[in-house]
Amino acid sequence: MLKPHPTELRRLVEEYETLTAAPATAAESRIADLAYTLCVSTGTRDVGTALATARAWLVPDGRDTDGRDTAAAGAAPAAV
């Protein structure tokens, strides 16, 4: 399993959290898509575990746990 690029992972986590905090709407299908992508990206079947893993892989200073700069221009996300 390839660990997804932190920029992509951060986007997934933030979008998932934003949509799940909103009132129920047509966003429900997008939430399901995000949950699936997070699970595949982190190698788990449980959304809670996937979110916890994704958050653990992200660090607040803008670098991932491998020291790569997550804001690097032109950085492509890893294949999922």
WOWODA-V329991 format. One record per backbone hydrogen bond with DSSP energy under -1.0 kcal/mol. CO is the residue of the C=O (numbers start at 1). NH is the residue of the N-H. If there is no record, write none. Layout:
# WOWODA-V329991
CO NH
CO NH
This chain:
# WOWODA-V329991
5 9
6 10
7 11
8 12
9 13
10 14
11 15
12 16
13 17
14 18
15 19
16 20
17 21
25 28
27 31
28 32
29 33
30 34
31 35
32 36
33 37
34 38
35 39
36 40
37 41
38 42
39 43
39 44
46 50
47 51
48 52
49 53
50 54
51 55
52 56
53 57
57 65
59 62
62 70
64 67
68 64
69 72
72 75
